[in-house]
Structure formats: structure tokens, C-alpha cells
């Protein structure tokens, strides 16, 4: 038995096939959280880059949490999502 929680999905949140059929759909936003140099080397057409570290914060002493709601809303809005 393991203490590691099992995720409800075995891999990416969306398959390449699902994404391919929906590229260009109104309201679809693809975020690429890889390092900027890798994003610049190639990415999904129309994807927006965001620094992964910006999405991680320390909340009540616990690392790896999302930023507080106000900061998170500003980040998401700044990416044109919302």
C-alpha cells in the first residue's frame, strides 16, 4: 500500500487529439508553464506562457499552494482569461 494519492487522470488534462480538434475555439486558452526558453523553442499554436513559479506560493507555512485569491485573479486576468 502507498501513501501517494492516486490522481483521477493518468496523464495530461487534455489529450493531443482533444486539443487538436479544439484549437481556435472561442474561450479555449492553453497555458504553457514550461521554462521560457522551451516555450520559445516551440509550443501549441496560440498558447500563452506563464512562469510556473508564479503559480506556487506558501500559504500558512505550506509550500506549493496557489497564490491568494486576489493575486491569483490578477495573474489569470493578466493572461486574458476570464
Residue pairs with C-beta under 8 A, 6 or more apart in sequence:
19 30
19 44
22 28
23 44
23 45
23 46
24 46
29 48
29 79
29 80
29 81
30 44
30 46
30 47
30 48
31 47
31 48
31 49
31 50
31 79
32 39
32 43
32 44
32 47
32 48
32 49
32 50
33 49
33 50
33 51
33 52
33 55
34 43
34 49
34 52
35 52
36 49
36 51
39 47
39 49
43 49
48 79
48 80
50 75
50 79
54 67
54 75
55 66
55 67
55 75
56 63
56 64
56 65
56 66
57 65
57 66
57 67
57 68
57 71
58 65
59 65
59 66
59 68
66 72
67 75
73 82
76 82
